[in-house]
Amino acid sequence: MSVVRTLHHYPLDPASRQVRLALGEKRLPFSEVIVRYWEQPPEFAALNPAGVPPVLVEVEDGKTLVVCETRAILEHLEERYPEPPLLGREPAERAEARRLAQWFDRKFDAEVGGSLLHEKLEKRLLGLGAPSLTNMRAGREALRHHLLYLEKLLQTRDWLAGRRLSLGDMAAAAHLSVIDYLGDLPWRDFPALTAWYMKLKSRPCFRPLLADRQPGLTPASHYAELDF
């Protein structure tokens, strides 16, 4: 019996984008339900009491499995669908992929996403008024520090965690791609990072992300271009 998958997500949510990239890279078909999670829909809260996306629902042989939130979903996909592996084949690469994913989900999200995404996207969705220029300036300064670190890693590595594409790359791409949608990434200052992003952006798993559009918020002119 085939597995019927449904991903409950929000297109410009970095957490949701990580799962979409992993599903695409593993070539696992799924249908989508777009969740306006800030409105706290009761049907979504019944799936995930925390009220945040993503949530993956798999139905097989009449049995339903509900897996909530990014790390749990990605670990589930690695365990159940091990090819291609997205944590690396060697212990060192697996550890580094996990470290980088945690870096983006905690440190990058707090220091960059918490400022730029909140001011330019979340405030719009929640009706919280105009963006704070002070907070956006702080977010852009923090962003440069993170980009400098990634540039240094990629000067000696093919991918962020080592020789192979991993969940570390997908975490980075998920977060950076939303910042890129908003037009806040100074790509020309980071050539190694730009080459990495172009390589990842050209993979089939990335194409659905390039088609995402937020009503009332036009993406940067280069957002969907593979060669920028």
ChimeraX attribute file (.defattr): number of C-alpha atoms within 10 A of each C-alpha:
attribute: neighborCount
match mode: 1-to-1
recipient: residues
	/A:1	7
	/A:2	7
	/A:3	16
	/A:4	15
	/A:5	19
	/A:6	17
	/A:7	23
	/A:8	23
	/A:9	25
	/A:10	20
	/A:11	20
	/A:12	20
	/A:13	16
	/A:14	28
	/A:15	22
	/A:16	23
	/A:17	26
	/A:18	26
	/A:19	26
	/A:20	26
	/A:21	24
	/A:22	24
	/A:23	18
	/A:24	18
	/A:25	19
	/A:26	18
	/A:27	14
	/A:28	14
	/A:29	11
	/A:30	16
	/A:31	11
	/A:32	14
	/A:33	12
	/A:34	12
	/A:35	20
	/A:36	15
	/A:37	17
	/A:38	11
	/A:39	10
	/A:40	13
	/A:41	12
	/A:42	12
	/A:43	9
	/A:44	18
	/A:45	13
	/A:46	10
	/A:47	18
	/A:48	17
	/A:49	10
	/A:50	12
	/A:51	21
	/A:52	23
	/A:53	24
	/A:54	29
	/A:55	25
	/A:56	26
	/A:57	20
	/A:58	17
	/A:59	15
	/A:60	12
	/A:61	9
	/A:62	8
	/A:63	8
	/A:64	13
	/A:65	11
	/A:66	15
	/A:67	19
	/A:68	20
	/A:69	19
	/A:70	21
	/A:71	18
	/A:72	12
	/A:73	20
	/A:74	21
	/A:75	15
	/A:76	14
	/A:77	19
	/A:78	17
	/A:79	11
	/A:80	9
	/A:81	14
	/A:82	13
	/A:83	12
	/A:84	15
	/A:85	19
	/A:86	24
	/A:87	24
	/A:88	22
	/A:89	11
	/A:90	8
	/A:91	10
	/A:92	12
	/A:93	20
	/A:94	19
	/A:95	14
	/A:96	19
	/A:97	27
	/A:98	18
	/A:99	15
	/A:100	21
	/A:101	22
	/A:102	17
	/A:103	17
	/A:104	26
	/A:105	20
	/A:106	12
	/A:107	15
	/A:108	21
	/A:109	17
	/A:110	14
	/A:111	18
	/A:112	26
	/A:113	27
	/A:114	16
	/A:115	25
	/A:116	26
	/A:117	22
	/A:118	20
	/A:119	20
	/A:120	18
	/A:121	19
	/A:122	16
	/A:123	15
	/A:124	16
	/A:125	13
	/A:126	11
	/A:127	9
	/A:128	11
	/A:129	10
	/A:130	10
	/A:131	18
	/A:132	14
	/A:133	12
	/A:134	9
	/A:135	16
	/A:136	21
	/A:137	13
	/A:138	14
	/A:139	23
	/A:140	20
	/A:141	13
	/A:142	17
	/A:143	22
	/A:144	16
	/A:145	13
	/A:146	17
	/A:147	18
	/A:148	13
	/A:149	11
	/A:150	16
	/A:151	20
	/A:152	14
	/A:153	17
	/A:154	19
	/A:155	13
	/A:156	11
	/A:157	15
	/A:158	14
	/A:159	21
	/A:160	27
	/A:161	26
	/A:162	20
	/A:163	11
	/A:164	18
	/A:165	20
	/A:166	25
	/A:167	29
	/A:168	29
	/A:169	24
	/A:170	27
	/A:171	27
	/A:172	22
	/A:173	23
	/A:174	25
	/A:175	24
	/A:176	22
	/A:177	22
	/A:178	24
	/A:179	23
	/A:180	19
	/A:181	22
	/A:182	19
	/A:183	15
	/A:184	16
	/A:185	20
	/A:186	13
	/A:187	15
	/A:188	10
	/A:189	13
	/A:190	16
	/A:191	13
	/A:192	20
	/A:193	23
	/A:194	19
	/A:195	15
	/A:196	18
	/A:197	19
	/A:198	15
	/A:199	13
	/A:200	18
	/A:201	20
	/A:202	13
	/A:203	13
	/A:204	12
	/A:205	17
	/A:206	21
	/A:207	15
	/A:208	13
	/A:209	19
	/A:210	15
	/A:211	10
	/A:212	14
	/A:213	13
	/A:214	11
	/A:215	6
	/A:216	7
	/A:217	12
	/A:218	12
	/A:219	18
	/A:220	14
	/A:221	12
	/A:222	12
	/A:223	18
	/A:224	17
	/A:225	11
	/A:226	15
	/A:227	11
	/A:228	12
